[in-house]
Every structure is written in structure tokens, then in C-alpha cells.
């Protein structure tokens, strides 16, 4: 039984039934994505992040996925740790999830991928069959319910950006420093292209999520290589190409970077969807700010008359457990309103395809999220609360007052050592000096130490107990974020 999380929707949630028409090969025609019949298709959906690319705030660990896996292997042993992660992936997205997702009228799922599932570090020339099998299972479930998929390389060898979600373990994007890393990513895309060429369920390939190349030209050069390599094997599928600096900057893309059958992707998170700054009231000024920010990101697409995909966006939501029920409902209503207005804007701009972040997690953003009463949440909740107090995760954590007395004098002391003219010298320059420091100290170093602490929660667990923990991620043990999903359901019904 799927539990409802709030009273914001009147009609019952129906699980089951494929409401989408059969998938056919998609292609680009002018500014549109069209199916084999030439009909315009607007892709609408979410990412199943936390599945084949885990993130700390999604499943509750600290730091980076490969560190989390290694820490659990130390306390459980390799065999039992692998059993737990395999079962978590199994339960994370099942047929029940695909059926529920389709019942909302959503027609596309973005599948973030971590290269580690596919490339063996000890034998990098060989693509791991196990990773392909896990991906096949997901694609086949989506096929049964007529849901398109976009394959997204979210974590590339060496890390294509400086953030935790590229799973590099450092705050430097080493992908751009070593050609071998870039070659391995091409090799993986060639393998994926061979596997899914001609498969109409696959809407296309998203070669790199949120690339961040300080020099810029290495990104566009790699895109040219990737496009050529993929097209040599699979000339039909669409490529979804992200801009530089976390998919926000196309300023140095040139006509040489305009490829056939390509959709260009930005990420359009609104500041009003986060617990910082002003509260969203839906004023004309706030709506215009959202519009201005989006239009800045899509100038390249508009100039060259190519399709737009908003590959990531969406608010984070207040937790009634910590905020109180009434306060959480009031906060979330405002963030729902921001999301609703963004979707209306995309529709008014000719039907921009979109993919919200994200489908399932432990309670920050998910369309569905783990029940607080589940075995997994009962085990890790105190640790998650500690992470929040310490400000170890960046995503969704803004109140760091509990450690202000530690970090504020530390950062201020460091500032005295560096001339002010260089405080914003480090890429990406949108990050302050303080942000650059906390990324390294909190989100890389401290988070790794805390990962050892979390791993101890799993010590001496039997396989039966690990199965129960993993099963917490099954849809039957999750709550539905009704207010959010009703907004998505309503938008899915819009006529183009």
C-alpha cells in the first residue's frame, strides 16, 4: 500500500496502467522533438537519481558514493556490501514504480549513470556486463509502460565537474586534465550506443551531466569527439547536450557545435525553491526573475532555432518532522506555486521539454520518499540529523548555525592570508571564497570521516536484515508527495 503524505490532492492516486502511447524513435525537427509520425512530443518527467548513480542527500550517506560503498565493505565484507547495494537498486525502481509513474501521464525518465557500474578500474578496456544488465532491466520496465528514457552520464571518470554528484571524491574536475578519462567516457558511450541503437524506448543520450570545464574549449572539443563516435554506431538517437558550468552557459558554443539531431539542455533551478532568500509569493517581479534567468540560459538555443530541454529543476521541500506540520505545509505550498509557475512558463514558451529532480529519495525533493517508519530511516535518521547540523551536505542544508562558531573564524582567518583581489579567482567564479573552502573541508574531507561513522550502523547486519533495509526503498514502503505529483499530473495533460 502506498501512503499519501499530505492532503493537497482530492482524487486518489491510481497505481497501474500505461497511459502513454507506444514509444517510437524520436528525432529533432527544427525547434521540436517529433515522433515517427512527425507529431511534436514534449518530454515531461523526472530523474531516477539515487539508482545507478547515488547521491548523499538522496539515500542519506555522507560524501561520495564510492567512499560510501568502500566504507560499508569494510564493516560488512565485500560480499554482504554488494548484496545490500544490489538489493537497494532492485527495490529502488521496480515495475510498481514504472506503473505509478505512467499513471501520472509522465512520458520520460532520465536515468543518471555512474561510470563505475560499467567500467572496471582493474580492466578498463572491458565494459561490465552487470551494469548493462541493471540498465536493461530499467529500460525494459519503462518500455512496458511506454515511458521514454534519456541515458545520462552523471559521473564520468575523474569527475566532469567539481561537485559530489560526479563521484570523484575531490573538488577538482580531473576529467578535463587527463585524456584517458575522456577516452574512457567515449568508450562507454560507444558501448551504450551499440546496445541501444534502434531501441525506440530510448529518447536519446545525455553525454555529460553538468560539465564544468574551466577552460571551456576542452568541453566543446570533447562533445565533437563524442558526437562523431556515437553517430558512427547509432546515427538515429537524439543527443541531449548540456552547457558548460553546470549546464548554464552556452556562451562559447559556436556554429561548429551545432550538430544534427541534437537537443540542447540547461538546468533551471529557481532560487525561490530553496530555503534561502525571499519567500515565493508569485508576484510579477518574482515571475519575471524566473523568466529572465531562464531566457539567459537559452539564448544559444533561441538564436540557432534548436530544441530546448530543461534537464533539471525543482524545489526542495520542508519536512514536517523538523518544521512542524502546519509550517511545512505552508512552506511547501509556496514552493509548489513556484514550480507550477515555472511549468506554465515552459508551456507558454512553445512547449519546453523538462525533467524535474527527482523521483525518489529520503525526503528532500522526491515525488515519492521513504517512510520515516521504514527500517532504513529508523537506522539512519539520527545520522542524517547530525549531517544537517554539521552542514556536511550542500544540497538542501542552509542552516549551519550549529557550526558557525567553528567555520566562521576559520574562513575569516584564511581570508587574511589571501589578497582580496584573488578571492573570486577560482573557477567557477559564481562560488564565493567561503563556498570554495566549505566544499573542500566539509563536503570532501569531513564527509569522508563521517562516512566511517555511518558505516558502523550496518555492522553485523545479516543478509535478512540488509534485505529489510534495502526493501525500504520499494514503492510500497514509500510516501507519495501528493501536492507535487498533482502539479506534474496536471501539466502532463496540457495540450501542446
Secondary structure, 3 states (H helix, E strand, C coil): CCEECCCCCCCCCCCCCCCCCCCCCCEEECCEEECCCCCECCCEEEECCCCCCCCHHHHCCCCCHHHHHHHHHHHHCHHHHHHHHHHHHHHHCCHHHHHHHHHCCCCEEEEEEEHHHCECCCCCCCECHHHHHHHHHHHHHHHHCCCEEEEEEEECCCCCCCCHHHCCCCCCCHHHCCHHHHHHHHHHHHHHHHHHCCCCCEEEEECCCCCCCCCCHHHHHHHHHHHHHHHHHCCCCEEEEECHHHHCECCCCCHHHCCCCEEEEEECCCHHHCCCCCCCCCCHHHHHHHHHHHHHHCHHHHHHCCCEEEEECCCCCCCHHHHCHHHHHHHHHHHHHHHHHHHHHHHHCCCCEEEECCCEECCCCCCEEECCCCHHHHHHHHHHHHHHHHCCCCCCCCCCHHHHHHHHHHHHHHHHHCCHHHCCCCCCCCCCHHHHHHHHHHHHHHHHHHHHHHHHCCCCCCHHHHHHHHHCCCHHHEEECHHHHHHHHHHHCCCC
